[in-house]
Amino acid sequence: MLVEPMTLPPRDADRRDSAARGPLPIVELKSGPAGVPAVYTVARVDDSGRVRDRSIVDALGWEPGQTFTMTAEGGAVIVRRDPRGVFTLAQTSRLTIPGPLRTRFHLRAGDAVLLAAVLAHDTVLIYTMALLHQTLAERHVMLLDGGRR
């Protein structure tokens, strides 16, 4: 198992069902904790590794045909626009995560990823849900348990 399950306290009965809320919109933060402007969205990866959302690429102003590099570090895929890059942005303006990186991060068709466009660095960071869960699990339990931990 990649991610250990966590036990959350029961939800209050008067809260609306989360499915009724609909999808999350793209979120733009003018300045995050480190003072770095960023845009976030969650998207799914298809069976060819294409990310089914182009809003992050649009937020950065990237155009089809531009080249970029794609590396992995700290549990994230890092995408940087680079004229010497070996990857090219497709006409659909959708990023494609190469097979070796999908394998490294255990990404399969239909998996969701968090995309973060760090505007000042002209960079996209791609995080798996497993990494997000691992990063946020303790915080979730603390918040949902009324801060008693």
Secondary structure, DSSP 8 states (H G I E B T S, - for coil): --S---------TTS--GGGG-----EEESS-TTS--EEEEEEEB-TTSBBS--HHHHHHT--TT-EEEEEEETTEEEEEE-TT-SEE--TT---B--HHHHHHTT--TT-EEEEEEEGGGTEEEEEEHHHHHHHHHHHHHHHHTTT--
